[in-house]
Amino acid sequence: MTGFQWIAVLCLLAGMTYWFWPRTEVWTGVYYPNRSNLIVHEFVGEFKSLELCRNFLVARIDGMDDPSKPDWECGLNCRKTSTDPEILTCERTER
């Protein structure tokens, strides 16, 4: 094999490893006390699954006097932005 062919094979192997490597899911729970003002929020923790994140937040809201007022979301593999640590960038968000 020529040098170019070796590089092509290595790139192919690296791409396949990246694609098939098991990814860790970390779900971040975000609670909003007032669904009309999403600027006010609280990060409530990190969870190993979407189901655990949902269950935690739903249980928290169900115990409130007015469960229609707050809102929540779970973000997958979130990172804090470099400009503001209160802003997260997530691969996706779910309810």
N, C-alpha and C positions, 0 to 999 in steps of 0.2 A: 504494500500500500504506500501511496505517496503521502507526503506531509499534509496536503490538503484533505485527503480522504480520512486520515487519522483525526484531524480537527473536526471534520463533519461527523464522524462516528462519535467522538467525545461530546459534541454539542447535542447530538441526538440522544445520547445516554443521559446527559444532564437534564435535558428537557423532559424526558420520560420519568426520571427520578423525581423531578419537581412536581410533575402532574400527578403521579400516583402515590407520592409520599403522604402518609396520613397527616391530616391537618388537625390541630387542636382548636376546638371551639371554646371561646370565652364570651359569655353573654353578660353585658353590663346593663343593670337595671337603672332606669331613670324615672323618678317620681316628680310629677308636677302638681303642687297643691291646688292650683287653679288653672283649669284647662283654657281659660281665656287669656292667661299670661304665662306663656311658655318660657319666658326669660327666667322666671323664678323656678328653680329645679333643685333636686337633690339626687346625687348618685347613691344608690342604696346597696351596691355590692356587685361582685362578679360571680357568675354561676357557670357550672359545667354544661348546662343544657338550656335551651329555650324554655322547655317545660318548667324547670326549676325557677327560672327568672319570672315567668308568668305567674306561677303559683304563689311566689313570695309577694309580688306586687298586688295581685288580686286579693289575697288574704289581707294585706295591709289596708286596701281601700274598702273592702267589705265591712271592716270593723269600724268605719267612720260613720258619723251622724248623717252626713249627706254624701253618699257614694257617687252622686252624679257630678259633683264639683271637680274632683281631681282627675288627672290623666296620667298615663304612664307609657313607657315603651322599653323594649329590650334591644340593645344593639350588639351586633356580632363583631368580635375582634376589633373593638374600638381603640383608637389612639387619641391622645390629647394633641391639639394643634400646637404649633410652636409659638403662635402669637397670643393665644389665650388658653390657659389650662382648663378653663370651664367649658370649652367647646370641644366636643368629640367628633372625630371622623370615624365612621363605622363602615364595614363592608356592606351591611344592610341593617335595617331596623324592622322589628316585628311587634305586633301587639298580641 
